[in-house]
Structures are given as structure tokens and as C-alpha cells.
Amino acid sequence: MRIGLPREIKPDEYRVGLTPAVVAALVARGHAVAVETGAGRGAGLGDDAYAAAGATIAPDAATVFAAAELIVKVKEPLAVERRLLRRGQVLFTYLHLAADPAQARDLLASGATAIAYETVTDAAGGRPLLAPMSRIAGRMAAQVAAHLLERPSGGRGILFGGVPGVPPANIVVLGGGTVGTSAAEVALAMGAAVTVVDRASEHSRLDALFGNRASIALSDPATIAALSAEADAVIGAAALGGAAAPKLLTRAMVAAMKERAVIVDVAIDQGGAVETSHPTTHSAPTFVVDGVLHYCVANMPGAVPRSATFALAEATRPFVLALADKGLSAALANDPHLRAGLNIHDGRLTCRPVADALGLPYTPFSAAGG
């Protein structure tokens, strides 16, 4: 199979979809890999490393897209990239379509097959391709909140861990999944007082994980309103497996927060867990609503591209190899977990949560010509 690795062009995105080691594994199996020049530079991976692994270095994205049967990326294709897609081509990347109707329309019109990292599953019901980036984003969220609480950053002038005689920062984490638990662990390690908010069904698991180190609270509007009003920082970490994130923190709750409190909405790539959120970039990461500092960068792991690239490439490796070795139809037929990642095929939406979020028809893969 011919595999293409373009350079990421989303603002401040420095990750790359494949490492030279994965490229070498593909080439060893008889596949051809074209890498756009400079694709790995942001992660410290030069063209020479990819060439040594057996890849062909292409001068631009158009060349990569034109030659490839399978495109492997990190972030969703921007409009200029979507115009390069064609019927029969396979795109494997993060998509987050539930919060991006324009991208969904373009992908449907292209006729390409789009498999989303974030909806691929595993035998335990987890999200193996989302998990490594969720861990990174969660860990970063605590670091970001600590920095933004400093007065020069616009915050309340609160030290995360406090000092003797002065209480630590009060941190509320909305969601106890991979992002939320990662954020809570780092915040606790930094000495903050942490409350994790989640559904009652998750409380036993969270209690076993945190014991008496963190408080566990029920995810209902009254509880969230009371907790956020007393919080120095709120971390939005709620997600629903490909669907739009629930709006757990309303505009009224934000207005009731402390002056110069901080919100880090990690769920922004799925539309955000906070009603006042909108996507930002690493170059311009924050804005203020009702006196509350919001950080809503949609590609947080892009700030640590070397760590993130190697973590992501190792997670995606078996799926990329399966697609290349078996072809699309056989790979999907043989693996229900990869099949769960199928969002768009032959002009049809094949992921029910995405279809429901966008108000578009849903077609199961078997009925979509697959």
C-alpha cells in the first residue's frame, strides 16, 4: 500500500503522525511511504531519519495526498487539506467531527473514508488511541492552571500548593476519565486541594484511585454550581466517546466564579464542557469572560510534540500496519475495535454519536457499501 505522511498545518501543531521506526516497519512489509519534507521537524525528527527508514521525501502536501492510498495524520484536516482528499482514499487521524460540521460536510463530499483515532475502541471498552493524548492533556491541564493562577498570567495570585499557614489552590475537575484523573493526579502532586466531579456510577472507581487524597462529588448542576463558585481553577475534562462534550459549567456558573479564577477546558476539541468556551491556540491561548480567565487550546499535546508523537505513534502502529497489510475492507472486517473508529465511508456518516450530534443521517458500515 502507498502511505502518505503530510506535515501538520493546524496553528501551533508540531506533532507528526508516524515516527521513523513505524515507517521502517511499513517499508519492511513491502509498503511505500511518502513523507512531506519537514513533517517531523517540530518533533525533532528530520527528513534524513525518514529517508534512512526507507521513506520517499515529498516536496509538498499535494504530492503526498496525490500518491497515497492511506493518509496518516495527527489533527483533523483543514479546509485546504480536505480539498486534496478523494474517493477511495483512507484518512486515519483525530477528527472530533461532533464539534466540526464544516469538516464533516467536506469529508462526506470527498467520498474518502475517515477513521477517527478518538472512537477506536479496545476489548475493555477504552479508547486506546485517545488515551495517550488524554493523559498528556490532563497532566498539562494542571500545569497550565498553576501557571495561569499566577498574577502576571492574569490569575488570582494563588500558589497551587500553598505554603505553611496558607491554603493551597482549590481545583475542581469536571470528569473522572483519563483526562480528569491525569489532571487530578498532577494537581495533587503539586499540593492543590482537588475535587473530582463525575457520575455516581464512577464514584467507587475514583474513590479506590484517590482514597482520601481527593474529594469525589456528584455531577449534578447544583453541586457543580456550588463547587465552581469556590474554585480557584476548574478543569473541564468531560467527554462522551465521539459525541459533543456535555456543557457542565453554564454561563451563569462562570459569572458566579471568583474574579480572576481560571478555567482550562480540555474538552474543547469536542465542543467544550463550559458554555463560555471557544477554541484558542498556543499562540493566543486565553480570553476573559465575566472576569474569569479561559484557556481552551484544542491541541494541548501539540506543545510537547516529541513526547506526544512517540506516544501516539506507538498506539496507532498496530492499526496502521493492519490497514496497510490487509487493506481497508479486511482490516475493518477483522477488527471490531478499528471498525468503531470508522466515522465516514463513501459519503455516509457511520458513527452514530457524530451523526446524532450533527443532526445528520447515520448509516451502519455494512449498509454503506463496506
C-alpha positions in Angstrom: 0.0 0.0 0.0 1.0 3.6 -0.6 1.0 5.6 2.7 1.3 9.3 3.0 2.6 11.4 5.9 1.9 15.1 5.5 3.2 17.9 7.6 0.6 19.2 10.1 -0.6 22.7 9.3 -3.0 23.4 12.2 -1.7 26.5 14.1 1.0 25.6 16.6 0.8 21.9 15.9 4.2 20.3 15.9 3.4 16.6 16.2 3.7 14.1 13.3 1.6 11.0 12.6 4.4 8.4 12.2 7.9 8.0 13.6 10.8 6.7 11.5 10.5 3.4 13.4 6.9 2.9 12.3 7.9 3.9 8.7 10.7 1.3 8.8 8.2 -1.3 9.9 5.9 -0.4 7.0 8.7 -0.4 4.4 9.9 -3.8 5.7 6.5 -5.2 4.9 6.7 -4.0 1.3 4.7 -0.8 1.6 5.7 2.6 0.2 5.7 5.7 2.4 5.9 9.3 1.2 6.7 11.9 3.9 6.3 15.6 3.2 9.5 17.4 3.8 9.7 18.9 7.2 6.8 16.8 8.6 8.7 15.7 11.6 10.8 18.8 12.3 8.6 20.0 15.1 9.1 16.8 17.0 12.9 16.7 16.3 12.6 14.2 13.5 14.4 15.3 10.3 13.9 14.2 6.7 17.1 12.2 6.9 15.7 10.0 9.6 12.7 9.2 7.5 14.8 8.7 4.4 17.0 6.3 6.3 13.9 4.4 7.3 13.0 3.9 3.6 10.6 6.7 3.0 10.4 8.9 0.0 10.6 12.6 0.9 7.9 14.6 -1.0 8.2 18.3 -1.7 4.7 19.3 -0.6 1.3 18.1 0.8 -0.3 17.9 -2.7 2.3 15.3 -3.8 1.7 13.3 -0.7 -2.1 13.3 -1.0 -2.0 12.6 -4.7 0.1 9.4 -4.3 -1.3 7.9 -1.1 -4.0 5.4 -0.6 -3.8 5.8 3.2 -3.1 9.2 4.8 -1.9 9.2 8.4 -2.1 12.4 10.3 -2.4 13.8 13.9 -5.1 16.5 13.7 -8.2 16.9 11.6 -7.6 18.0 8.0 -8.1 21.7 7.5 -10.1 23.0 4.5 -7.1 23.2 2.2 -6.2 19.6 3.0 -9.8 18.4 2.7 -9.8 19.6 -0.9 -6.9 17.1 -1.6 -8.9 14.1 -0.5 -10.6 11.8 -3.0 -13.0 8.9 -3.1 -11.4 5.6 -2.1 -8.7 7.2 -0.1 -8.4 6.4 3.7 -7.7 9.1 6.3 -6.6 8.0 9.7 -6.3 10.8 12.3 -8.1 12.6 15.1 -11.3 14.1 13.7 -13.6 15.3 16.5 -16.4 15.7 14.0 -19.2 16.2 16.6 -17.9 19.8 17.1 -17.0 20.5 13.5 -19.9 20.3 11.0 -17.9 22.1 8.2 -15.3 19.3 8.3 -17.9 16.6 8.3 -19.6 18.1 5.2 -16.3 18.3 3.4 -15.3 14.7 4.3 -18.7 13.4 3.2 -18.4 15.3 -0.1 -14.9 14.0 -0.7 -16.0 10.3 -0.8 -13.0 9.4 1.3 -13.0 7.0 4.2 -12.3 8.7 7.5 -11.3 6.7 10.6 -11.0 8.7 13.8 -8.5 7.9 16.5 -10.8 9.1 19.2 -13.5 6.5 18.5 -11.3 3.4 18.0 -12.0 1.1 21.0 -10.4 -1.8 22.8 -11.6 -5.0 24.4 -12.1 -3.3 27.8 -14.2 -0.6 26.2 -11.5 2.0 26.4 -10.2 4.4 23.7 -6.6 3.3 23.2 -5.7 6.0 20.6 -7.2 8.8 22.6 -5.8 7.7 25.9 -2.1 8.7 25.4 -3.0 12.2 24.3 -5.7 12.4 27.1 -3.0 11.6 29.7 -0.7 14.3 28.3 -3.5 16.9 28.0 -4.7 16.1 31.6 -1.2 16.4 33.0 -0.7 19.6 31.1 -4.0 21.0 32.3 -2.8 21.0 35.9 0.5 22.7 34.9 -1.4 25.3 32.8 -3.8 26.0 35.6 -1.0 26.5 38.1 0.7 28.9 35.7 -2.4 30.9 34.9 -3.2 31.4 38.6 -0.1 33.5 38.8 -0.9 37.2 38.8 1.3 38.1 35.8 -0.6 35.5 33.8 -3.9 37.1 34.7 -4.9 34.8 37.6 -5.7 35.3 41.3 -2.1 35.2 42.5 -2.6 31.8 44.1 0.2 29.3 44.6 -1.0 25.8 43.6 0.4 24.0 46.6 0.1 26.9 49.1 2.7 27.4 51.9 2.6 26.7 55.6 -0.2 28.7 57.1 -1.7 29.5 53.7 -4.2 27.1 52.0 -3.4 25.6 48.6 -5.4 26.3 45.4 -8.9 24.8 45.3 -9.2 22.8 42.0 -12.4 21.3 40.6 -12.0 18.7 37.8 -15.2 18.1 35.8 -14.9 14.5 34.6 -13.1 11.5 36.1 -11.9 9.8 32.9 -8.4 9.6 31.6 -8.0 13.4 31.2 -9.6 14.2 34.6 -7.7 11.6 36.6 -4.4 12.6 35.0 -5.2 16.3 35.8 -6.1 15.4 39.4 -3.0 13.3 39.9 -0.7 16.1 38.9 -2.7 18.8 40.8 -2.5 16.6 43.9 1.2 16.0 43.4 1.7 19.8 43.2 -0.1 20.2 46.6 -3.5 21.5 45.4 -6.8 20.7 47.1 -8.8 18.7 44.4 -12.4 17.7 43.9 -13.3 15.4 41.0 -16.8 15.6 39.7 -18.4 12.6 38.0 -21.5 10.4 37.8 -22.4 8.3 40.8 -21.5 5.1 38.8 -17.9 6.2 38.7 -17.5 7.1 42.4 -16.3 3.7 43.6 -13.6 3.6 41.0 -12.5 7.2 41.7 -12.5 6.6 45.5 -10.4 3.5 45.0 -8.0 5.5 42.9 -7.7 8.6 45.0 -8.7 7.4 48.5 -8.7 10.4 50.9 -6.3 12.4 48.7 -9.1 14.0 46.7 -12.8 14.7 47.2 -15.3 13.0 44.9 -18.6 14.8 44.1 -21.7 14.1 42.1 -22.1 15.6 38.7 -25.3 17.5 39.0 -26.0 21.2 38.3 -26.4 22.3 41.9 -23.2 20.6 43.1 -21.2 22.0 40.1 -22.5 25.5 40.8 -21.5 25.3 44.4 -18.1 23.9 43.8 -17.2 26.2 40.9 -18.2 29.3 42.9 -15.5 28.4 45.5 -12.9 27.2 43.0 -9.6 28.9 42.1 -9.5 26.8 38.9 -11.9 24.5 37.1 -10.6 21.9 34.6 -13.2 20.7 32.0 -12.4 17.1 31.3 -15.8 15.6 30.4 -16.1 13.6 27.2 -18.6 11.2 25.7 -16.8 9.0 23.2 -17.0 10.9 19.9 -20.2 12.8 20.9 -20.2 16.5 21.7 -19.0 17.2 25.2 -21.7 18.0 27.8 -21.9 21.6 28.9 -21.4 21.1 32.6 -20.4 24.6 33.5 -23.0 27.1 32.4 -22.6 30.8 31.6 -24.4 31.7 34.9 -22.0 29.4 36.8 -19.0 31.1 35.2 -20.4 34.5 36.1 -20.6 33.4 39.7 -16.9 32.3 39.9 -14.2 34.3 41.7 -12.6 37.2 40.0 -9.5 36.0 38.1 -10.3 32.4 38.6 -9.2 30.0 35.8 -10.9 27.6 33.5 -8.9 25.1 31.5 -11.4 23.4 29.1 -9.6 20.3 27.8 -12.8 19.1 26.3 -12.8 22.0 23.8 -11.9 19.7 20.9 -15.3 18.1 21.4 -17.1 21.4 21.7 -16.1 22.1 25.3 -17.5 21.4 28.8 -18.0 25.1 29.5 -20.7 27.2 27.9 -18.5 30.2 27.6 -15.6 28.4 25.9 -14.4 28.7 22.3 -11.2 27.2 20.8 -7.9 29.0 21.2 -4.3 28.4 20.1 -1.0 28.0 21.8 0.0 31.4 20.4 -3.1 33.1 21.8 -4.3 30.6 24.4 -6.6 32.7 26.8 -9.5 35.1 26.9 -11.6 36.5 29.7 -15.4 36.2 30.2 -17.0 37.7 33.3 -13.6 38.2 34.9 -12.7 34.5 34.6 -9.6 33.5 32.6 -10.4 30.8 30.0 -7.7 28.5 28.4 -9.2 26.5 25.5 -6.4 25.2 23.3 -7.8 22.4 21.2 -4.4 20.7 20.6 -2.8 20.9 24.0 -0.4 17.9 23.4 1.0 19.8 20.4 3.0 21.9 22.9 5.1 18.8 23.8 5.4 17.3 20.3 8.3 14.9 20.8 6.7 13.2 23.8 3.3 13.2 22.2 4.5 12.0 18.8 6.2 8.9 20.2 3.3 8.1 22.5 0.7 8.4 19.7 2.8 6.5 17.0 3.2 3.5 19.3 -0.5 3.4 20.0 -1.5 3.7 16.3 1.2 1.4 15.0 -0.9 -1.9 15.1 -3.8 -0.3 13.4 -1.7 1.4 10.7 0.0 -1.9 10.0 -3.3 -3.7 9.8 -4.8 -1.2 7.3 -1.6 -1.4 5.2 -1.2 -5.2 5.3 -4.9 -6.2 4.9 -6.5 -3.2 3.1 -9.5 -1.3 4.4 -12.2 -3.9 4.0 -10.4 -6.8 5.5 -8.9 -4.7 8.3 -12.4 -3.4 9.3 -14.0 -6.8 8.9 -11.4 -8.5 11.1 -11.3 -5.9 13.9 -14.4 -4.5 15.5 -12.3 -2.0 17.5 -10.9 -0.4 14.4 -14.4 -0.6 12.9 -15.6 1.5 15.8 -13.3 4.2 14.6 -15.0 4.5 11.2 -16.7 7.8 11.1 -17.3 8.4 7.4 -17.3 6.0 4.4 -18.4 6.5 0.8 -20.2 9.7 1.5 -22.1 8.4 4.6 -21.8 9.0 8.4 -21.0 5.7 10.0 -20.6 6.8 13.6 -23.9 7.2 15.5 -22.7 9.7 18.2 -21.3 12.0 15.5 -24.5 11.7 13.3 -26.7 12.5 16.4 -24.5 15.5 17.4 -24.7 16.9 13.8 -28.3 16.0 13.1 -27.4 14.0 10.1 -28.4 10.5 8.9 -26.5 7.6 10.4 -25.7 4.5 8.2 -24.1 1.4 9.7 -20.9 0.4 7.9 -22.3 -2.8 6.5 -25.1 -0.8 4.8 -22.7 1.8 3.5 -21.2 -0.5 0.9 -18.4 -1.7 3.2 
